[in-house]
Amino acid sequence: MLIGTACTLLTAAGLGIAVLVARRRRYAAALRLAAISLLPVGLAMTGVVRFVVNMTFNPVAWAGFGVLGLAVVLFLSGRLAEGRGRGRDAAPASAGAAAPAGLPKDRRASGRKAVGGATGGGAAGAGDDFSDIEAILKKHGI
């Protein structure tokens, strides 16, 4: 009885605020507020509120939540351990992967060297890139 009354008062207050918001011509916000305001009465009518209140003061229910939490932690730690183990095995396989198709054939063969040179990883690779650019600029007379 007390739960139903409290939920009804909450809903009435929320609908009153929604009317005030609607008077300011903010109709979308008023509709959202009205929808949220109707939730307490709807939950009270379906019996969900009584169920939650009874469950809140039940120690067996809290022990059940603890067991569920432990299960989630164990599941996630198992997934994390599986991901770390798979990462070590997958790293050597991906190291020998082919270079991107956009590179010329002579650079595709060297794979890692071409990528390192493009990012400034080595002095020889950076010099090769600049010599190519210089040749292009000389070709166009710049």
SELUMGU-944293 format. One record per atom (N, C-alpha, C): x, y, z negated. Coordinates in steps of 0.02 Angstrom, whole numbers, plus 50000, padded with zeros to 5 digits. Example, Ala and Ser with C-alpha at 12.3 -4.5 7.8 and 13.67 -1.06 7.14 Angstrom:
REM residues 2
506604971649610/506154977549610/506604983549610/506424988849646/506844994749643/506455000249606/
END
This chain:
REM residues 142
500414994050000/500005000050000/500435006350000/500945006449957/501375012149952/501795012950016/502005007250044/502405007450105/501995010350163/501375008150168/500935010750221/500815018250215/500725020550154/500615027750142/501235031750160/501815029350140/502445032850156/502555033150231/502415027650265/502515027550338/502015032150373/501405032550347/500905036950376/501105044250367/501365045950309/501585052850297/502185054650341/502635049950350/503205051150395/502965052350466/502485048450488/502225049150556/501855055850564/501465057650514/501095064050518/501585069950521/502105069750480/502595075150481/502955075450548/503135069750575/503475069650640/503025072250696/502385070350694/501935072750746/501815080250740/501795082750678/501735090050668/502325093750697/502925091150685/503525094250714/503515093850790/503265088250817/503215087550889/502745092750919/502195094250884/501735099450908/502075106250909/502465107750857/502825114050855/503335114650911/503675109150925/504165109050980/503805109951047/503215106951054/502845107551117/502595114651128/502445118251075/502225125151081/502775129551108/503405127451099/503975131251127/504105129251199/503665125451229/503695123151298/504295118651311/504475114751261/504995109651268/504635102851266/504275101451321/503825095651322/504195088951320/504755088551353/505135082251353/505385080551283/505645085551249/505875084451180/505295082751134/504725085951145/504135084651103/503885077451114/503895075151176/503685068251189/504155063251155/504805064451159/505275059951127/505175059951051/505075065851023/504965066450951/504315062950930/503795063550969/503165060150954/503245052650957/503625050251006/503735043051011/504115040450951/504625044050930/505005041950871/504585042450808/504135047350805/503715048350747/503205042650738/503005039550792/502515034150788/502825027450766/503485027050765/503815020750747/503665018550675/503695022850624/503565020350556/502875017150548/502355020250575/501685017350569/501635010850607/501935010550666/501915004350705/502274998750669/502855000250639/503214995050602/502834992950540/502504997650506/502114995850447/501514991550466/501194993050522/500624989050544/500804981950564/501394981050590/501604974350611/501884970250553/502034973350497/502284969750440/503044969550437/503374972750483/504104972750485/504384976250424/504074981650403/504324985550346/504294981350282/503734977750272/503664973450213/504194968050214/504324965150273/504834960050280/505524962750262/505684968750286/506344971650272/506414973350198/505884975950167/505914977550096/506014971250055/505644965950071/505724959650034/506414956650045/506684957450104/507344954650118/507894958750084/507794965150075/508314969450046/508484967349975/507994965149937/508104963449867/508194955949857/508334952249909/508424945049905/509164943349912/509474940549859/510194938949863/510354933549915/509894929049927/510014923849977/510064927050047/509654932150059/509684935550123/510364938950132/510624942050079/511274945350084/511834940250094/511774934450063/512264929150075/512224926850148/511624926650176/511544924850246/511874929950292/511804936450275/512144941650314/512904940850309/513144938950250/513864937850243/514104932050286/513714926650288/513894920950330/513874922850404/513374926750424/513344929050494/513934933550511/514124937950465/514704942250476/515344938150483/515424933150440/516004928850444/516024925150511/515444922950534/515414919450599/515624924050656/515404930350654/515584935150706/516334936550704/516614937350644/517334938650638/517734932750664/517534926750647/517884920750672/517844920250747/517254921650775/517164921250847/517604926250883/517614932450859/518014937650891/518754936350884/518964933750826/519684932250818/519884926450862/519434921750873/519584916250920/519654918850991/519224923451011/519274926451077/519914930451085/520104934051031/520714937951033/521324933451039/521334928051001/521894923451004/521934920051073/521364918451101/521344915451168/521594920351220/521414926651214/521634931751262/522384932851258/522664932751198/523394933751191/523774927851219/523534921851207/523874915951233/523854915651308/523304917551337/523224917451409/523654922951441/523744928551406/524134934151432/524864932251442/525144928151398/525834926051404/525924921351464/525454916951475/525514912251530/525394915751597/524964920751598/524784924051661/525314929151683/525734931651637/526214936751655/526734934351706/527044928351698/527534926251748/527204924951816/526584922651817/526254921251880/526114927751918/525934933051883/525774939251917/526404943151935/526974941551906/527594945251922/527814943951993/527674938052019/527874936452087/527334937952138/526844941752120/526294943352166/526554947652223/526204947252279/526414950952338/526324958452328/526724962352364/526674969552360/526044971852396/525814977952383/525224980452417/525294980352493/524734979352527/524754978652600/524924985152635/524864990852601/524994997352633/525734998652645/526184994652615/526894995752624/527134992652690/527654995352721/527944992252781/528204985352765/528284981152817/528474974252807/529144973452772/529634977752786/530284977152754/530244978652680/529774982852659/529704984352588/529254979352554/528804975952590/528394970752560/528814964952537/529334963552572/529764957952554/530124959352488/530324965552476/530684967052415/530224968652357/529574969652369/529054970452318/529224975152261/529534972652209/529684976452149/530144982352164/530644981352206/531134986652220/530784992652253/530334991352298/529984996752332/529555000652284/529214997252239/528795000652191/529215004652143/529775001752118/530215005352072/530525011452105/530695010952168/530995016652203/530495022252213/529875020552224/529375025752235/529235029652172/529315026452114/529175029952052/529805033152023/530365032652056/530975035652031/531335030951983/531225024451990/531525019651945/532275018951955/532545019852015/533255019152026/533505024652072/534155026052068/534435031552107/534465029752181/534615023352197/534655021452267/533965021652299/533455019352264/532775019352291/532525026452303/532685031052258/532465037952267/532825041252325/533465039652335/533845042452392/533565040052458/533365033752462/533075031152524/532425034752542/532025036052491/531385039452504/531505046552530/531995050052500/532125056852522/532445057052592/532845051952608/533145051852676/532595050852728/532095046952712/531535046152759/531165052752769/531065056252715/530725062652719/531135067752758/531785067752745/532225072252782/532215070752856/532205064452875/532185062452946/531535064852978/530995064352943/530345066552970/530355074152979/530615077752930/530635085052934/531095087252991/531675083953001/532125085653055/531805084253123/531415078953126/531075077053188/530595082553210/530265085553161/529775090853177/530095097853177/530745098253168/531085104653172/531005109053111/530885106153055/530785110052994/531415109852952/
END
